[in-house]
């Protein structure tokens, strides 16, 4: 199991638990994201973390074509 597979599994379990206690899925994800960002600031520079978050935000559209990609 890769660390990314582990993270997806942990996220799914957390969301299942949140749903069991009646939390809204969207709000639960926002809260988890906020907690991850806060914890990440402990082990990463703010600039490094901001760069990664910016990259993730700019690449949310999985169907978007990029100029460097070939058909």
C-alpha positions in Angstrom: 0.0 0.0 0.0 1.3 3.4 -0.9 1.1 6.4 1.3 -1.5 7.9 -1.1 -3.6 4.8 -0.9 -3.3 4.9 2.9 -4.4 8.6 3.0 -7.5 7.9 0.8 -8.4 5.0 3.1 -8.0 7.2 6.2 -10.1 10.0 4.6 -12.9 7.6 3.7 -13.0 6.2 7.2 -13.0 9.8 8.6 -15.9 10.8 6.3 -17.8 7.7 7.2 -17.4 8.5 10.9 -18.5 12.1 10.3 -21.6 10.9 8.4 -22.5 8.6 11.3 -22.6 11.5 13.7 -24.5 13.6 11.2 -21.9 16.0 9.9 -22.4 17.4 6.4 -19.9 15.9 3.9 -18.9 19.2 2.4 -18.3 20.8 5.8 -16.4 17.7 7.0 -14.1 17.9 4.0 -13.5 21.6 4.6 -12.7 20.9 8.3 -10.3 18.0 7.4 -8.6 20.2 4.8 -8.1 23.0 7.3 -6.7 20.5 9.9 -4.3 19.1 7.3 -3.1 22.6 6.3 -2.6 23.6 9.9 -0.6 20.4 10.7 1.4 20.8 7.5 2.6 24.2 8.6 4.5 22.5 11.4 6.7 20.4 9.0 6.8 22.6 5.9 7.5 26.2 5.1 4.5 28.4 4.3 5.9 29.1 0.8 6.2 25.4 0.0 2.8 24.6 1.3 1.3 27.6 -0.6 3.0 26.4 -3.8 1.5 22.9 -3.4 -2.0 24.2 -2.6 -1.8 26.6 -5.6 -0.8 23.7 -7.9 -3.6 21.6 -6.6 -6.2 24.4 -7.0 -5.0 25.2 -10.6 -5.3 21.6 -11.6 -8.8 20.8 -10.3 -10.2 20.3 -13.8 -9.2 16.8 -14.7 -10.5 17.3 -18.2 -8.5 20.3 -19.0 -5.9 20.1 -21.7 -2.5 21.7 -21.3 -0.3 23.2 -23.9 2.6 20.9 -23.3 0.4 17.8 -23.7 0.2 16.0 -27.1 -3.0 14.6 -28.4 
